[in-house]
Amino acid sequence: MHTPTLARRTPAALAACALILPAALHAQINAAALPATNLPPIIVQASRTGRTATEMPAHVQVVTADQIARSGNSTVVDVLEKQAGLFIRKISGNPATAQVSMRGFGANSFGRVLILVNGERLNNPDMSSPNLLRIPVQSISRIEVVHGTQTVLHGDFAEAGVINIITDEPGAQPRTTVAASAGSYDTYGTHLSKSGAFDDGVTYLASADWNKSGGYRANSDYETYDLSAAVSKRWDEARHLSLSTFYHDSDSGMPGALTWEKYLSNPRQSTTPNDTADLSSYGANLGGGTSLGAEGKLEANLTASRRDTDAKWFGSGFRSTLDGSIDSYGFTPRYTLERDILQHENRLTIGSDLRYDTSSTDLRGVSWSRWGVYPYSSIWDYDRTSCAGYIQGEFFITETLSLVLGTRGERFFNRVESASSSESFCDSEAAYDAALLYRPLEDLKLFARGSRYYRAPFVDEVVGWGGVPNTDLEPETGTALETGAEVTLAKEWTASLTVYQMDTEGEIYYHIDPRGVGSNVNAPDNTRRTGAESSLRWAREGVASAALSYDYTRAVFAEGDYDGNTFPMVPRHTLSLSGEAYVTHEVALLGGVRHVSSQYLDTDFANKQDELKAYGLLDLGVRYEPAFLKGLRLLAGVDNVLDKEYASYAGYSSWSGPYYYPADARTWKVCASYTF
């Protein structure tokens, strides 16, 4: 936990971005942006308003199933890092614990990025990162990445952006896909899916996945099982009904952190060889829609899910077990209306998000020393009900210029019950959004936007040891300004640039007082983040393609004791370059380069410790799609070809000094898939 800020503007850095993209042009990675595909524009479900990426005043990326399959990426983490160009912190080499970071947030950045699966929240109400291993890549239809504050439409967690993962939908045409993969460190995976339609027009989809890995480090192994099924019925464009379910089960080791000396001597070792975590989750999503009036549409989703956690820690002089469960329910109705006002086109969206989360935590343990044995426990229940309403309208001043206005109000009802106390308390927050979108040409988009955002505390930020609630902790809030542009050039090039500034008040972070007592608090001073996101993409069908993304981020404390200091765990520069080139019509060579600049260690707000070193990685691969058997795809690749030893996450403790979580060294993989 933490909360610093940015204090000074960075004209030189923004000028550097402008050198990369001479015209301030902001583009999206999206299959529709490549005219060679001849596909209609993709409706971005994360917009909640039925808009395409070019119709949204934001930096939007869409990575399609075909792009994912052609890349050979085997996890959602790899897709987001290598194809969307996002910065990912990898903890222990397990994709289930990876943390997505957007727009300059450091530790616990996953609490500022909302991750959805078919519109349903994957974020947890407690302080655990969304489990990206729950979504097998073979089941993905596309991934939508919306950069920038989206609190008005999505509420909590959407400070820095929204990632919506759309899985395959039931299809009328019968289709079967089988896939298998193998790789370094005893890594294996299988996938089977089947879709089609019944005689009455009801379509269906079912899939099963299994993945396991021995892990690069000792005790970093994991094994997962995933089952999903969906049925749907569509009568016309507006009337539809669907039901989907999922089950996920995973067992994994927790290798823990290493001191600098241990990291240098053997990065593959574990200091916690017996720590384990078992996780299971399941749920259902019932959705439907119908026309309401000549120009309106009403849609709604009803969701329910459960997550059970069983973790065990065995340390020097202590042993702990955690049994926890979280039940989540949601109801999200929304109404959209397209009707002219005074002969000007107007689009209106009105919706409500009603959520209920209840969690139960049972943490028990025992510690011992030469003075005796001391049992301890922390047992509590936590309930949170949130009720939100939002409205967003887009009014077309001219055919090419539109004004987007939106607002959201949300109230959180909290209840904490433990052996020591039982207390209820409430918080209310509001978000606002105003944007201008200008599209003078079909291939050019310009936008400017201002927003107010908020984030409610995690459950375990509110509840302290023994179940004692921290009622003084308030939601963090802030304002954001951004402007950007995107353009398609010569039908093969797309380019983009977005610049932004975010000022956060009361950012929540973990503070240790002079007595050595730690607690979650609201920062007394504002924090600031400024930056630029740029991309350049070229593609020629059947020849080659390349995508370059570069992000500049300056996150500093704006005032107070650390005024001007850089926020920990935020790299100033990140760069990603990936592409493919056809050798023949059947064979393509794949490659990618990623660079992440140095970062201050987590909790090093004073910037006094040695920085986590910068690192650069090279990935290479080859893809074969034989013409004699359509639907067969074979891939082989090597990640981190140069066998670079690095860590994407490290921290500092006043008791033990710096600590590191080593990332994977060189790894190889092969995979095959066949669709018929």
C-alpha positions as CSV (number, residue, x, y, z in Angstrom):
1,M,0.0,0.0,0.0
2,H,1.2,3.4,-0.5
3,T,0.3,6.8,-1.9
4,P,2.7,9.3,-3.3
5,T,2.5,11.9,-6.0
6,L,3.9,13.9,-8.8
7,A,4.9,17.5,-8.3
8,R,6.5,19.0,-11.3
9,R,5.5,19.2,-14.9
10,T,7.6,17.4,-17.5
11,P,7.7,19.4,-20.8
12,A,11.0,17.8,-21.8
13,A,9.6,14.3,-21.4
14,L,6.5,15.1,-23.3
15,A,8.6,16.7,-26.1
16,A,10.5,13.4,-26.2
17,C,7.2,11.6,-26.9
18,A,6.4,14.1,-29.6
19,L,9.7,13.1,-31.3
20,I,8.5,9.6,-31.4
21,L,5.2,10.6,-32.9
22,P,5.7,14.0,-34.6
23,A,2.0,14.7,-34.8
24,A,0.1,14.4,-31.6
25,L,-1.8,11.3,-32.8
26,H,-3.5,8.9,-30.5
27,A,-4.3,5.4,-31.9
28,Q,-5.7,2.1,-30.7
29,I,-4.4,-1.4,-31.3
30,N,-7.5,-2.8,-32.8
31,A,-8.3,-5.3,-35.6
32,A,-10.8,-2.9,-37.1
33,A,-8.0,-0.3,-37.5
34,L,-6.3,-2.6,-40.0
35,P,-8.3,-2.2,-43.2
36,A,-6.8,-5.4,-44.6
37,T,-9.1,-7.4,-42.4
38,N,-12.3,-5.9,-43.9
39,L,-14.0,-6.5,-40.6
40,P,-16.8,-4.1,-39.3
41,P,-15.9,-1.9,-36.3
42,I,-15.9,-3.8,-33.0
43,I,-18.3,-2.7,-30.3
44,V,-16.3,-2.1,-27.1
45,Q,-18.4,-3.6,-24.3
46,A,-16.3,-1.8,-21.7
47,S,-17.8,1.4,-23.0
48,R,-21.2,0.2,-21.6
49,T,-22.7,2.5,-24.3
50,G,-22.5,0.4,-27.5
51,R,-19.5,2.4,-28.9
52,T,-16.6,1.4,-31.1
53,A,-13.1,2.3,-30.1
54,T,-13.0,5.3,-32.5
55,E,-16.2,6.6,-31.0
56,M,-14.8,6.8,-27.5
57,P,-12.9,9.9,-26.1
58,A,-10.1,7.7,-24.7
59,H,-7.1,5.6,-25.6
60,V,-8.6,2.2,-26.5
61,Q,-6.8,-1.0,-27.5
62,V,-8.6,-4.1,-28.8
63,V,-6.6,-7.3,-29.1
64,T,-8.5,-10.0,-31.0
65,A,-8.5,-13.8,-30.6
66,D,-6.8,-14.2,-33.9
67,Q,-4.0,-11.8,-32.9
68,I,-3.6,-13.7,-29.6
69,A,-3.5,-17.1,-31.3
70,R,-1.0,-15.9,-33.9
71,S,1.3,-14.6,-31.3
72,G,1.6,-17.8,-29.3
73,N,1.1,-16.1,-26.0
74,S,0.0,-18.7,-23.5
75,T,-1.5,-16.5,-20.6
76,V,-3.5,-13.3,-20.3
77,V,-0.5,-11.8,-18.5
78,D,1.7,-12.3,-21.6
79,V,-1.0,-10.8,-23.9
80,L,-1.4,-7.7,-21.8
81,E,2.4,-7.3,-21.4
82,K,3.6,-8.2,-24.9
83,Q,0.7,-7.2,-27.1
84,A,-1.0,-4.4,-25.2
85,G,2.3,-3.0,-24.0
86,L,1.2,-2.8,-20.3
87,F,3.6,-2.9,-17.4
88,I,3.1,-6.1,-15.4
89,R,4.7,-6.9,-12.0
90,K,5.3,-10.6,-11.8
91,I,5.4,-12.1,-8.3
92,S,6.9,-15.6,-8.0
93,G,6.4,-16.4,-11.7
94,N,2.8,-17.4,-11.1
95,P,0.4,-15.6,-13.5
96,A,-2.3,-15.8,-10.8
97,T,-0.3,-13.3,-8.7
98,A,0.7,-10.9,-11.5
99,Q,-0.2,-7.2,-11.0
100,V,-1.2,-4.9,-13.8
101,S,0.0,-1.3,-13.5
102,M,-1.4,1.6,-15.5
103,R,-0.7,5.4,-15.4
104,G,1.9,5.4,-12.7
105,F,0.5,3.5,-9.7
106,G,3.0,1.5,-7.7
107,A,2.3,-1.2,-5.2
108,N,-1.3,-2.4,-5.1
109,S,-1.7,-0.8,-8.6
110,F,-4.2,-3.7,-9.3
111,G,-6.7,-1.8,-7.1
112,R,-6.7,1.1,-9.5
113,V,-7.3,-1.0,-12.7
114,L,-10.7,-2.6,-13.1
115,I,-10.6,-6.0,-14.8
116,L,-13.8,-7.4,-16.1
117,V,-14.7,-10.8,-17.6
118,N,-17.6,-10.3,-20.0
119,G,-18.5,-7.2,-18.0
120,E,-18.3,-9.0,-14.6
121,R,-15.7,-7.8,-12.1
122,L,-12.7,-9.9,-11.5
123,N,-11.3,-7.6,-8.9
124,N,-11.5,-8.8,-5.3
125,P,-12.9,-6.7,-2.4
126,D,-9.8,-7.7,-0.4
127,M,-6.2,-6.9,-1.1
128,S,-5.4,-9.7,-3.5
129,S,-4.8,-9.1,-7.2
130,P,-7.3,-10.3,-9.8
131,N,-6.5,-13.9,-10.7
132,L,-5.6,-13.6,-14.4
133,L,-4.9,-17.3,-14.6
134,R,-8.7,-17.9,-14.3
135,I,-9.1,-17.0,-18.0
136,P,-7.4,-19.4,-20.4
137,V,-6.3,-17.6,-23.5
138,Q,-7.8,-20.2,-25.9
139,S,-11.2,-19.1,-24.5
140,I,-10.8,-15.4,-25.3
141,S,-12.7,-13.7,-28.1
142,R,-10.9,-10.3,-27.5
143,I,-9.4,-8.1,-24.8
144,E,-10.4,-4.4,-24.5
145,V,-8.0,-2.0,-22.8
146,V,-9.5,1.4,-22.0
147,H,-6.8,3.8,-20.7
148,G,-7.7,6.6,-18.3
149,T,-10.3,7.2,-15.6
150,Q,-13.6,5.3,-16.2
151,T,-15.2,5.8,-12.7
152,V,-18.4,7.4,-14.1
153,L,-19.4,4.2,-16.0
154,H,-17.7,1.6,-13.9
155,G,-17.2,3.0,-10.3
156,D,-14.7,1.5,-7.9
157,F,-11.2,0.4,-9.1
158,A,-11.4,2.2,-12.5
159,E,-9.1,5.1,-11.6
160,A,-6.3,4.3,-14.1
161,G,-8.3,2.2,-16.7
162,V,-10.5,-0.7,-17.5
163,I,-9.5,-4.1,-19.0
164,N,-12.5,-6.1,-20.3
165,I,-11.8,-9.7,-21.3
166,I,-14.5,-11.1,-23.6
167,T,-14.6,-14.9,-23.8
168,D,-15.9,-16.8,-26.7
169,E,-19.7,-16.6,-27.1
170,P,-22.0,-19.4,-28.2
171,G,-22.1,-19.6,-32.0
172,A,-24.6,-20.9,-34.5
173,Q,-21.9,-22.6,-36.6
174,P,-20.6,-25.9,-35.1
175,R,-16.9,-25.5,-34.1
176,T,-14.5,-27.6,-32.0
177,T,-11.0,-26.5,-30.9
178,V,-8.4,-28.7,-29.3
179,A,-5.0,-27.4,-28.1
180,A,-2.0,-28.6,-26.2
181,S,1.3,-26.9,-25.0
182,A,4.5,-27.8,-23.3
183,G,7.4,-25.7,-22.0
184,S,10.3,-25.2,-19.6
185,Y,10.1,-26.2,-16.0
186,D,7.6,-29.0,-16.6
187,T,4.9,-26.6,-17.9
188,Y,2.0,-28.2,-19.7
189,G,-1.5,-27.2,-20.8
190,T,-4.6,-28.5,-22.7
191,H,-7.7,-26.9,-24.0
192,L,-11.0,-28.3,-25.4
193,S,-14.0,-26.3,-26.5
194,K,-17.2,-27.0,-28.5
195,S,-19.8,-24.6,-29.7
196,G,-22.9,-24.9,-31.9
197,A,-26.7,-24.6,-31.9
198,F,-29.7,-26.6,-31.0
199,D,-32.7,-27.0,-33.4
200,D,-34.7,-24.2,-31.6
201,G,-32.0,-21.6,-32.3
202,V,-30.4,-21.7,-28.8
203,T,-26.6,-21.6,-29.2
204,Y,-24.1,-23.1,-26.8
205,L,-20.5,-23.2,-25.8
206,A,-18.5,-25.4,-23.4
207,S,-14.8,-25.5,-22.6
208,A,-12.4,-27.2,-20.3
209,D,-8.8,-26.3,-19.6
210,W,-5.9,-27.7,-17.5
211,N,-2.5,-26.0,-16.9
212,K,0.4,-26.8,-14.7
213,S,4.0,-25.7,-14.1
214,G,6.8,-26.8,-11.9
215,G,7.9,-23.1,-11.8
216,Y,11.2,-21.4,-12.3
217,R,11.8,-21.1,-8.6
218,A,11.5,-23.7,-5.9
219,N,8.0,-23.9,-4.5
220,S,6.6,-21.7,-7.4
221,D,4.7,-24.6,-9.0
222,Y,1.0,-24.3,-9.8
223,E,-1.8,-26.4,-11.3
224,T,-5.2,-25.1,-12.5
225,Y,-8.5,-26.6,-13.7
226,D,-11.1,-24.5,-15.5
227,L,-14.6,-25.4,-16.7
228,S,-17.1,-23.0,-18.4
229,A,-20.4,-23.2,-20.3
230,A,-22.8,-20.8,-21.8
231,V,-26.1,-20.8,-23.7
232,S,-27.8,-17.9,-25.4
233,K,-30.9,-17.1,-27.5
234,R,-31.2,-14.1,-29.7
235,W,-34.5,-13.1,-31.3
236,D,-33.4,-9.9,-33.0
237,E,-30.8,-7.1,-32.6
238,A,-32.3,-5.9,-29.3
239,R,-33.9,-9.0,-27.7
240,H,-31.5,-11.6,-26.3
241,L,-31.0,-13.8,-23.2
242,S,-27.9,-15.7,-22.0
243,L,-26.6,-17.7,-19.1
244,S,-23.0,-18.5,-18.4
245,T,-21.2,-20.4,-15.6
246,F,-17.6,-21.0,-14.6
247,Y,-15.5,-23.1,-12.2
248,H,-11.9,-22.5,-11.4
249,D,-9.6,-24.4,-9.0
250,S,-5.9,-23.8,-8.5
251,D,-3.1,-25.0,-6.1
252,S,0.2,-23.2,-5.9
253,G,3.3,-22.7,-3.9
254,M,4.5,-19.4,-2.5
255,P,8.3,-19.1,-2.8
256,G,8.6,-15.8,-1.0
257,A,11.1,-13.0,-1.3
258,L,14.9,-13.2,-1.3
259,T,17.5,-11.0,0.3
260,W,20.0,-9.4,-2.0
261,E,22.7,-11.9,-1.1
262,K,20.4,-14.9,-1.7
263,Y,19.1,-13.3,-4.9
264,L,22.7,-13.1,-6.2
265,S,23.7,-16.5,-5.1
266,N,20.7,-18.4,-6.5
267,P,17.6,-16.7,-7.7
268,R,15.8,-20.0,-8.0
269,Q,15.8,-20.8,-4.3
270,S,12.9,-20.3,-1.9
271,T,13.0,-19.2,1.7
272,T,9.5,-20.5,2.2
273,P,9.5,-24.0,0.7
274,N,6.4,-25.2,2.5
275,D,4.0,-22.2,2.0
276,T,1.0,-23.0,-0.1
277,A,-2.2,-21.5,-1.3
278,D,-5.3,-23.3,-2.6
279,L,-8.0,-21.3,-4.4
280,S,-11.4,-22.2,-5.9
281,S,-14.1,-20.0,-7.4
282,Y,-17.3,-20.5,-9.3
283,G,-20.2,-18.3,-10.4
284,A,-22.9,-17.5,-13.0
285,N,-24.0,-14.6,-15.1
286,L,-27.5,-14.2,-16.4
287,G,-27.9,-11.4,-18.9
288,G,-30.6,-10.2,-21.3
289,G,-31.9,-7.2,-23.3
290,T,-35.0,-6.0,-25.0
291,S,-36.1,-2.9,-27.0
292,L,-37.9,-0.3,-24.9
293,G,-39.7,2.2,-27.2
294,A,-38.8,2.8,-30.8
295,E,-35.3,4.1,-30.0
296,G,-34.4,2.7,-26.6
297,K,-32.8,-0.5,-25.4
298,L,-32.9,-2.0,-21.9
299,E,-30.2,-4.5,-20.8
300,A,-29.3,-6.1,-17.4
301,N,-27.0,-8.6,-15.9
302,L,-27.4,-10.6,-12.7
303,T,-24.2,-12.1,-11.3
304,A,-23.2,-14.3,-8.4
305,S,-19.8,-15.8,-7.5
306,R,-17.9,-17.4,-4.6
307,R,-14.2,-17.6,-3.9
308,D,-12.7,-19.9,-1.2
309,T,-9.1,-19.5,-0.1
310,D,-6.9,-21.8,2.0
311,A,-3.4,-20.7,2.6
312,K,-0.6,-21.9,4.9
313,W,2.6,-20.2,6.0
314,F,5.5,-21.9,7.8
315,G,8.2,-19.6,9.0
316,S,11.1,-19.5,11.4
317,G,9.3,-19.5,14.8
318,F,5.7,-19.3,13.6
319,R,3.0,-21.2,11.7
320,S,-0.2,-19.6,10.2
321,T,-3.3,-20.8,8.4
322,L,-5.9,-18.7,6.6
323,D,-9.4,-19.9,5.7
324,G,-11.4,-17.2,3.8
325,S,-14.4,-16.9,1.6
326,I,-16.0,-14.1,-0.4
327,D,-19.5,-14.1,-1.9
328,S,-20.3,-11.5,-4.4
329,Y,-23.6,-10.5,-6.0
330,G,-24.4,-7.9,-8.6
331,F,-27.3,-6.4,-10.5
332,T,-26.5,-4.0,-13.3
333,P,-29.4,-2.7,-15.4
334,R,-28.8,0.0,-18.0
335,Y,-30.9,1.9,-20.5
336,T,-29.6,3.4,-23.8
337,L,-31.5,5.8,-26.0
338,E,-30.6,7.4,-29.3
339,R,-32.9,10.3,-30.2
340,D,-32.3,13.6,-32.0
341,I,-32.6,16.8,-29.9
342,L,-33.2,20.0,-32.0
343,Q,-32.1,18.1,-35.1
344,H,-28.8,17.1,-33.4
345,E,-27.9,13.5,-32.8
346,N,-28.0,12.5,-29.1
347,R,-27.0,9.4,-27.2
348,L,-28.0,8.7,-23.6
349,T,-27.1,6.0,-21.2
350,I,-28.6,5.6,-17.7
351,G,-27.7,2.7,-15.4
352,S,-27.3,1.4,-11.9
353,D,-24.8,-0.8,-10.3
354,L,-26.0,-2.7,-7.2
355,R,-23.4,-4.9,-5.5
356,Y,-23.1,-6.9,-2.3
357,D,-19.9,-8.5,-1.1
358,T,-19.6,-10.5,2.1
359,S,-16.4,-12.0,3.3
360,S,-15.3,-14.2,6.2
361,T,-11.7,-14.4,7.4
362,D,-10.2,-16.9,9.9
363,L,-6.5,-16.4,10.4
364,R,-4.9,-18.6,13.1
365,G,-1.4,-19.4,14.1
366,V,1.2,-20.0,16.7
367,S,4.6,-18.5,17.4
368,W,7.3,-19.9,19.6
369,S,10.6,-18.9,21.1
370,R,12.8,-20.0,24.1
371,W,10.3,-18.1,26.3
372,G,7.3,-20.1,25.3
373,V,4.6,-20.8,22.8
374,Y,2.0,-18.1,21.8
375,P,-1.1,-18.9,19.9
376,Y,-2.8,-16.0,18.0
377,S,-5.9,-15.5,15.8
378,S,-7.8,-12.8,13.9
379,I,-11.4,-13.8,13.0
380,W,-13.9,-11.4,11.5
381,D,-16.8,-11.0,9.0
382,Y,-17.1,-8.1,6.6
383,D,-20.1,-7.0,4.5
384,R,-20.2,-4.2,1.9
385,T,-23.3,-3.1,0.0
386,S,-22.8,-0.5,-2.7
387,C,-25.6,1.3,-4.5
388,A,-24.7,3.5,-7.5
389,G,-26.5,5.3,-10.3
390,Y,-24.9,6.9,-13.4
391,I,-25.9,8.8,-16.5
392,Q,-23.8,9.7,-19.5
393,G,-24.9,11.6,-22.6
394,E,-23.2,12.4,-25.9
395,F,-24.6,15.4,-27.8
396,F,-23.4,16.0,-31.4
397,I,-22.7,19.7,-31.8
398,T,-21.9,19.0,-35.4
399,E,-21.6,15.8,-37.4
400,T,-17.9,15.6,-36.4
401,L,-17.8,17.2,-32.9
402,S,-19.5,15.8,-29.9
403,L,-19.7,16.7,-26.2
404,V,-19.8,13.9,-23.6
405,L,-21.0,14.5,-20.1
406,G,-21.5,12.0,-17.3
407,T,-21.9,11.7,-13.6
408,R,-22.1,9.0,-11.0
409,G,-23.1,8.8,-7.3
410,E,-22.4,5.8,-5.1
411,R,-22.9,5.0,-1.5
412,F,-21.1,2.2,0.4
413,F,-22.6,0.5,3.5
414,N,-20.0,-1.3,5.6
415,R,-20.4,-3.7,8.5
416,V,-17.5,-5.4,10.4
417,E,-18.2,-8.0,13.1
418,S,-15.6,-9.8,15.2
419,A,-15.2,-11.0,18.7
420,S,-13.9,-7.6,19.8
421,S,-16.5,-5.3,18.1
422,S,-19.4,-4.9,15.7
423,E,-19.6,-1.7,13.8
424,S,-21.4,-0.2,10.8
425,F,-20.4,2.9,8.8
426,C,-21.1,4.5,5.4
427,D,-19.2,6.4,2.7
428,S,-20.6,8.4,-0.2
429,E,-18.7,9.4,-3.3
430,A,-19.4,11.1,-6.7
431,A,-17.6,11.0,-10.0
432,Y,-17.9,13.4,-13.0
433,D,-16.7,13.3,-16.6
434,A,-16.7,15.8,-19.4
435,A,-15.1,15.3,-22.9
436,L,-14.9,16.7,-26.4
437,L,-14.5,14.3,-29.2
438,Y,-13.6,15.6,-32.7
439,R,-13.5,13.3,-35.8
440,P,-13.0,15.5,-38.8
441,L,-11.9,12.5,-40.9
442,E,-12.8,8.9,-40.8
443,D,-9.2,8.0,-39.9
444,L,-8.6,10.8,-37.4
445,K,-9.8,11.1,-33.8
446,L,-8.9,14.0,-31.3
447,F,-10.2,14.2,-27.8
448,A,-9.8,16.1,-24.5
449,R,-11.3,15.0,-21.2
450,G,-11.5,15.9,-17.6
451,S,-12.7,13.5,-14.8
452,R,-13.2,13.1,-11.1
453,Y,-12.5,9.6,-9.7
454,Y,-12.6,7.7,-6.4
455,R,-11.7,4.3,-5.0
456,A,-13.1,2.7,-1.8
457,P,-10.6,1.0,0.5
458,F,-10.0,-2.8,0.3
459,V,-11.6,-4.9,3.0
460,D,-8.2,-5.6,4.7
461,E,-7.3,-1.9,4.5
462,V,-10.4,-1.1,6.6
463,V,-10.2,-4.1,9.0
464,G,-7.1,-4.3,11.2
465,W,-5.7,-7.1,13.3
466,G,-8.3,-8.8,15.4
467,G,-11.2,-7.5,13.3
468,V,-11.0,-3.9,14.6
469,P,-12.4,-1.6,11.9
470,N,-10.4,1.5,10.8
471,T,-13.4,3.9,10.4
472,D,-11.2,6.9,9.9
473,L,-10.1,5.6,6.5
474,E,-11.9,7.3,3.7
475,P,-12.1,6.6,-0.1
476,E,-9.3,8.2,-2.1
477,T,-10.4,10.7,-4.7
478,G,-8.8,12.7,-7.5
479,T,-9.1,14.6,-10.7
480,A,-7.6,13.7,-14.1
481,L,-7.0,15.7,-17.3
482,E,-6.0,14.1,-20.6
483,T,-5.8,14.9,-24.3
484,G,-5.0,12.6,-27.2
485,A,-5.2,11.8,-30.8
486,E,-5.2,8.8,-33.1
487,V,-4.8,8.5,-36.8
488,T,-4.6,5.9,-39.6
489,L,-2.1,6.7,-42.3
490,A,-1.9,5.2,-45.8
491,K,-4.3,2.4,-44.7
492,E,-1.4,0.5,-43.1
493,W,-0.1,2.7,-40.3
494,T,-1.8,3.8,-37.1
495,A,-0.2,6.2,-34.6
496,S,-1.3,7.6,-31.3
497,L,-0.3,9.9,-28.5
498,T,-2.1,10.7,-25.2
499,V,-0.8,13.0,-22.4
500,Y,-2.4,13.1,-19.0
501,Q,-2.2,14.4,-15.4
502,M,-3.8,12.8,-12.3
503,D,-3.9,14.5,-8.9
504,T,-5.0,12.3,-6.1
505,E,-6.3,13.4,-2.6
506,G,-6.2,11.1,0.4
507,E,-4.4,8.3,-1.5
508,I,-4.4,5.1,0.7
509,Y,-1.1,3.7,1.7
510,Y,0.5,1.6,4.4
511,H,2.3,3.9,7.0
512,I,4.7,2.8,9.7
513,D,4.9,5.3,12.6
514,P,8.0,6.0,14.7
515,R,6.9,3.3,17.2
516,G,7.1,0.7,14.3
517,V,3.3,0.3,14.3
518,G,1.9,0.0,10.7
519,S,-1.6,1.0,9.5
520,N,-3.5,2.0,6.4
521,V,-4.0,5.7,6.2
522,N,-5.1,8.5,3.8
523,A,-2.1,10.5,2.7
524,P,-2.2,14.0,4.2
525,D,-0.8,15.5,1.0
526,N,-1.8,15.4,-2.6
527,T,0.0,13.1,-5.1
528,R,0.5,13.8,-8.8
529,R,1.1,11.6,-11.9
530,T,1.9,13.0,-15.3
531,G,2.7,11.0,-18.4
532,A,2.3,10.2,-22.0
533,E,1.2,7.0,-23.8
534,S,2.2,6.5,-27.5
535,S,2.0,3.8,-30.1
536,L,2.8,3.2,-33.7
537,R,1.6,0.2,-35.6
538,W,2.1,-1.1,-39.2
539,A,0.6,-4.1,-40.9
540,R,0.5,-5.5,-44.4
541,E,-1.6,-8.6,-44.9
542,G,0.4,-11.7,-45.6
543,V,3.8,-9.8,-45.4
544,A,4.6,-8.5,-41.9
545,S,3.4,-6.4,-39.0
546,A,5.0,-4.4,-36.2
547,A,3.7,-2.6,-33.1
548,L,5.7,-0.2,-31.0
549,S,4.4,1.3,-27.7
550,Y,6.2,3.7,-25.4
551,D,5.0,5.1,-22.1
552,Y,6.5,7.9,-20.1
553,T,5.4,8.2,-16.5
554,R,6.4,10.7,-13.8
555,A,4.9,9.9,-10.4
556,V,6.1,12.0,-7.5
557,F,4.9,13.4,-4.1
558,A,3.5,16.9,-4.7
559,E,4.0,18.2,-1.2
560,G,4.9,17.2,2.4
561,D,7.9,15.4,3.8
562,Y,8.6,13.6,0.5
563,D,7.9,16.6,-1.7
564,G,9.4,16.0,-5.2
565,N,10.4,12.3,-4.4
566,T,9.6,9.7,-7.0
567,F,6.8,7.2,-6.2
568,P,8.2,3.7,-5.5
569,M,7.7,0.9,-8.0
570,V,6.9,3.2,-10.9
571,P,9.3,3.0,-13.9
572,R,9.8,6.3,-15.7
573,H,10.0,4.6,-19.2
574,T,8.5,1.4,-20.6
575,L,8.9,0.3,-24.2
576,S,7.5,-2.6,-26.1
577,L,8.1,-3.7,-29.7
578,S,6.6,-6.8,-31.2
579,G,6.0,-8.1,-34.7
580,E,6.0,-10.9,-37.2
581,A,7.3,-11.4,-40.8
582,Y,6.3,-14.1,-43.2
583,V,9.0,-16.3,-44.7
584,T,6.5,-18.2,-46.8
585,H,2.7,-18.2,-46.9
586,E,2.8,-20.8,-44.2
587,V,5.7,-19.8,-42.0
588,A,6.1,-16.6,-40.0
589,L,8.9,-15.5,-37.7
590,L,7.9,-13.8,-34.4
591,G,9.8,-11.4,-32.2
592,G,9.5,-8.9,-29.4
593,V,11.6,-6.6,-27.3
594,R,10.6,-5.0,-23.9
595,H,12.4,-2.5,-21.8
596,V,11.5,-1.3,-18.3
597,S,13.6,1.5,-16.7
598,S,14.8,1.4,-13.1
599,Q,12.4,1.8,-10.1
600,Y,12.7,2.7,-6.5
601,L,11.9,-0.2,-4.1
602,D,8.4,-0.5,-2.6
603,T,8.0,1.6,0.5
604,D,11.2,3.6,-0.2
605,F,9.4,6.9,-0.2
606,A,12.6,8.7,0.8
607,N,14.4,7.4,-2.3
608,K,17.4,6.5,-0.3
609,Q,17.8,2.8,-1.3
610,D,19.5,1.5,-4.4
611,E,17.0,1.3,-7.2
612,L,15.7,-1.9,-8.8
613,K,17.7,-2.2,-12.0
614,A,16.3,-1.6,-15.4
615,Y,15.9,-4.6,-17.7
616,G,15.4,-5.5,-21.3
617,L,14.0,-8.8,-22.7
618,L,14.1,-10.4,-26.1
619,D,11.5,-13.0,-27.2
620,L,11.7,-15.0,-30.5
621,G,9.4,-17.6,-32.1
622,V,8.1,-19.2,-35.3
623,R,4.6,-20.0,-36.4
624,Y,3.5,-22.7,-39.0
625,E,0.0,-22.9,-40.5
626,P,0.0,-25.6,-43.2
627,A,-2.1,-24.9,-46.2
628,F,-3.0,-28.7,-46.5
629,L,-4.9,-28.7,-43.2
630,K,-6.8,-25.5,-42.5
631,G,-7.3,-24.8,-38.8
632,L,-4.0,-26.3,-37.7
633,R,-1.5,-23.9,-36.1
634,L,1.9,-24.9,-34.6
635,L,4.1,-22.5,-32.7
636,A,7.5,-22.6,-31.0
637,G,9.2,-19.9,-29.1
638,V,11.8,-18.8,-26.5
639,D,11.2,-16.0,-24.0
640,N,14.0,-14.0,-22.5
641,V,16.4,-15.4,-25.1
642,L,19.5,-13.8,-23.6
643,D,18.7,-15.4,-20.2
644,K,18.5,-12.1,-18.3
645,E,18.3,-12.3,-14.5
646,Y,15.9,-9.6,-13.3
647,A,13.1,-8.8,-11.0
648,S,10.0,-6.7,-11.8
649,Y,9.1,-6.3,-8.1
650,A,11.2,-5.6,-5.0
651,G,10.7,-3.8,-1.7
652,Y,12.4,-2.5,1.3
653,S,11.9,-3.4,5.0
654,S,13.4,-1.4,7.9
655,W,13.9,-4.7,9.7
656,S,15.4,-6.9,7.0
657,G,16.5,-4.5,4.3
658,P,15.8,-4.9,0.5
659,Y,14.0,-8.0,-0.7
660,Y,13.4,-9.3,-4.3
661,Y,11.0,-11.5,-6.2
662,P,13.1,-13.0,-9.1
663,A,11.4,-13.3,-12.5
664,D,11.7,-16.2,-14.9
665,A,15.0,-16.8,-16.8
666,R,15.1,-18.2,-20.3
667,T,12.0,-20.3,-21.1
668,W,10.9,-22.3,-24.2
669,K,7.5,-23.4,-25.3
670,V,5.7,-25.3,-28.0
671,C,2.0,-25.4,-28.7
672,A,-0.4,-26.7,-31.2
673,S,-4.1,-26.0,-31.9
674,Y,-6.6,-27.3,-34.3
675,T,-10.1,-25.8,-35.0
676,F,-12.6,-27.7,-37.1
